[in-house]
Amino acid sequence: MANTTGAAWRRAIEVSLPSGNVALLRKPDVFNLVMGDGDVPEFFSAQVMAGLKGKAAPEAAAPETADDLRGYSRLLDTVARACFVHPRIVDKPEGEMGEDEIGLEHLAFADKVAVFQWAMGGEESRAAQSFLEAQGAGLDALRAGGDVPAEPGGPAGAE
């Protein structure tokens, strides 16, 4: 049996994103990515851990605070950074970016979610979609680049 080449290990795939853009992405080792970063929002950790264990994800919990929403956004950014091969995601001013470089700010929120779903696959994709559908105004603010309300929607059933 022949050894796997380095090129095969680094193989990337063209993926069409919701924005209409096409990116060359590589699936990351999600377990090492999540464990190394340690920045999985608490309300979402059960879904991520179930997927990493190959089990069905429990129903997605809704974030309860602005910090939960920011944590989810950071998780999406971490996965996007790990996946993007071309264009490459960089941290530098736009005027210093090369033609094949972008910043996280250039990625639409829907594209970040799509990359996350692609990277995680299976049950985690459904959990992420359920999570997104449950969010409403808090995520609309993130999509628009605005501030997240301190109490997104308040407690369920509150008037």
Secondary structure as the mmCIF struct_conf table of DSSP 4:
data_model
#
loop_
_struct_conf.conf_type_id
_struct_conf.id
_struct_conf.beg_label_comp_id
_struct_conf.beg_label_asym_id
_struct_conf.beg_label_seq_id
_struct_conf.end_label_comp_id
_struct_conf.end_label_asym_id
_struct_conf.end_label_seq_id
HELX_LH_PP_P HELX_LH_PP_P1 ALA A 2 THR A 5
HELX_RH_AL_P HELX_RH_AL_P1 GLY A 6 TRP A 9
TURN_TY1_P TURN_TY1_P1 ARG A 10 ARG A 10
STRN STRN1 ILE A 13 SER A 16
TURN_TY1_P TURN_TY1_P2 PRO A 18 SER A 19
BEND BEND1 GLY A 20 GLY A 20
STRN STRN2 VAL A 22 LEU A 25
HELX_RH_AL_P HELX_RH_AL_P2 VAL A 30 ASP A 37
HELX_RH_AL_P HELX_RH_AL_P3 GLU A 42 LEU A 52
TURN_TY1_P TURN_TY1_P3 LYS A 53 GLY A 54
HELX_LH_PP_P HELX_LH_PP_P2 ALA A 56 PRO A 63
BEND BEND2 THR A 65 THR A 65
HELX_RH_AL_P HELX_RH_AL_P4 ALA A 66 CYS A 83
STRN STRN3 PHE A 84 HIS A 86
BEND BEND3 PRO A 87 PRO A 87
STRN STRN4 ARG A 88 ILE A 89
BEND BEND4 LYS A 92 LYS A 92
HELX_RH_3T_P HELX_RH_3T_P1 GLU A 94 GLU A 96
TURN_TY1_P TURN_TY1_P4 GLU A 99 ASP A 100
STRN STRN5 GLU A 101 ILE A 102
HELX_RH_3T_P HELX_RH_3T_P2 LEU A 104 HIS A 106
BEND BEND5 LEU A 107 LEU A 107
HELX_RH_AL_P HELX_RH_AL_P5 PHE A 109 MET A 120
HELX_RH_AL_P HELX_RH_AL_P6 GLY A 122 GLU A 133
TURN_TY1_P TURN_TY1_P5 ALA A 134 GLY A 136
HELX_RH_AL_P HELX_RH_AL_P7 ALA A 137 ARG A 143
TURN_TY1_P TURN_TY1_P6 ALA A 144 GLY A 145
HELX_LH_PP_P HELX_LH_PP_P3 ASP A 147 PRO A 149
BEND BEND6 ALA A 150 GLY A 153
BEND BEND7 PRO A 155 PRO A 155
TURN_TY1_P TURN_TY1_P7 ALA A 156 GLY A 157
#
